[in-house]
Amino acid sequence: MKVLHVDSAASWRGGQNQVLLTTLGMAARGHDVAIACRQGGALETRARARGLAVHALPFQGDLSPSAALGLRRVIRRLRPDAVMLHDPHALSAGLFAGRGGARRLGVRRVDFALRGPLSRLKYRACDVVVAVSGAIAAVLEREGLPAERIRVIYEGVTARPPMPGGIEALRALGLPQAAETVGNVAALTGHKDHVTLLEAAALVVPRRPEARFVIVGDGERRAELEARARVLGLAERVVFAGFRDDVDRLLPAFDLFCLSSHLEGLGTSLLDAMCFARPVVATAAGGIPEAVVDGVTGRVVPVGDARALADAIVDVLSDAGRRDAMGRAGHARFLERFTADRMVEETLRVMHTP
């Protein structure tokens, strides 16, 4: 099968990692694959480094005539059997570029409502829309997409062992040897709701004096969040580690992983945590409850409830045996449902199904 994957984003993000994993997985299974992506963007660089065929396009916003015309030329030249449109701007380009006889698959990774008539039109123009969680599928159905054209394919990450040196990395960040480490890996944006995480941290520290919080990631809200941590008296308790390229070292060294989002399609960082057998404390946003089983693989609490989040963190930190059991259960659930291999196989199955 010949498949063209299209993604418009400029900077590296979880969705682009899913594009790369899916494309590489299909190539490893003998399929003829290519990527059309933003010229000069992070995905172009990473895809070329992995030896994939790349077609760079001048994406500029949701309505980009030059990108649509460029995509039309790529489709006519390659004549793919399927075109997979991985983000909203790619869907717009695909709508105006035409399908050229290819099966058109759209992908939806966020759990908020579609924005306006054009957004609805471009999803309805797809033969199939892949939702990365059941919560997203429910949103699409409420927006009027026929249920028979929606397929839930959970995002996945590569099954891999942890990298060594995590404890040393935490020491280098200034954490004391006796620290109980609560880790978070997420872009510092509004929908990840780090404010609630910080407010929860302020409630945890008096109850667990050895608790430290490590926030890995960067974004436009970093200065605001650092200021909020100082106001809450957490300057010595919260480490803003910034963007890191050694997450596979750091994350396995956390005692638990915490995700405080108020909007979340699924959350690939919590899948990484499950891969490394870390218990997860997270909010019930989007597809998170489809991955984290409350009381079994971690704890799930209401969105925006700092006290409930703090109580859950203390609950998991307080019992090392239960914490380890949750981590093992999460790892087993990851292997069963959330690996990149399973994601690729299910995507190919959808592509082959009329």
MOURSUL-V157511 format. One record per backbone hydrogen bond with DSSP energy under -0.5 kcal/mol. CO is the residue of the C=O (numbers start at 1). NH is the residue of the N-H. If there is no record, write none. Layout:
((CO	NH) (CO	NH))
//
This chain:
((1	3) (1	32) (2	81) (2	82) (3	5) (3	34) (4	84) (5	36) (6	86) (7	38) (10	42) (13	17) (14	18) (15	19) (16	20) (17	21) (18	22) (19	23) (20	24) (21	25) (22	26) (23	27) (24	28) (25	29) (26	31) (27	30) (31	33) (32	3) (33	53) (34	5) (35	37) (35	55) (36	7) (37	57) (38	41) (41	45) (42	46) (43	47) (44	48) (45	49) (46	50) (47	52) (48	51) (53	35) (54	56) (55	37) (57	39) (57	59) (62	64) (63	65) (64	68) (65	69) (66	70) (67	71) (68	72) (69	73) (70	74) (71	75) (72	76) (73	77) (74	78) (75	79) (81	103) (82	4) (83	85) (83	105) (84	6) (84	86) (85	107) (87	91) (88	92) (89	93) (90	94) (91	95) (92	96) (93	97) (94	98) (99	102) (103	83) (103	105) (104	127) (104	128) (105	85) (106	130) (108	132) (114	116) (115	119) (116	120) (117	121) (118	122) (119	123) (120	124) (121	125) (123	126) (128	106) (128	130) (129	131) (129	151) (130	108) (131	153) (132	155) (133	137) (134	138) (135	139) (136	140) (137	141) (138	142) (139	143) (140	145) (141	144) (146	149) (147	150) (149	129) (151	131) (151	153) (157	340) (165	169) (166	170) (167	171) (168	172) (169	173) (170	175) (171	174) (176	179) (179	181) (180	182) (180	212) (181	183) (181	255) (181	256) (182	214) (183	258) (184	216) (187	189) (188	221) (189	192) (190	193) (191	262) (191	263) (193	197) (194	198) (195	199) (196	200) (197	201) (198	202) (199	203) (200	203) (200	204) (201	205) (202	206) (204	207) (204	208) (208	211) (210	180) (212	182) (213	215) (213	239) (214	184) (214	216) (215	217) (215	241) (215	242) (216	186) (218	188) (219	222) (221	225) (222	226) (223	227) (224	228) (225	229) (226	230) (227	231) (228	232) (229	234) (230	233) (234	237) (234	238) (237	213) (238	240) (239	215) (239	241) (242	217) (246	249) (246	250) (247	251) (248	163) (250	253) (250	254) (251	254) (256	183) (257	281) (259	283) (264	287) (265	287) (267	270) (267	271) (268	272) (269	273) (270	274) (271	275) (272	276) (273	278) (274	277) (279	257) (280	282) (280	299) (281	259) (282	301) (283	285) (285	288) (287	290) (287	291) (288	291) (288	292) (291	293) (292	294) (293	296) (293	297) (293	298) (297	280) (298	295) (299	282) (301	284) (302	305) (304	306) (305	309) (306	310) (307	311) (308	312) (309	313) (310	314) (311	315) (312	316) (313	317) (314	318) (316	319) (319	323) (320	324) (321	325) (322	326) (323	327) (324	328) (325	329) (326	330) (327	331) (328	332) (329	333) (330	334) (331	335) (332	336) (333	337) (334	338) (338	157) (339	343) (340	344) (341	345) (342	346) (343	347) (344	348) (345	349) (346	350) (347	351) (348	352) (349	353) (350	353) (352	354))
//
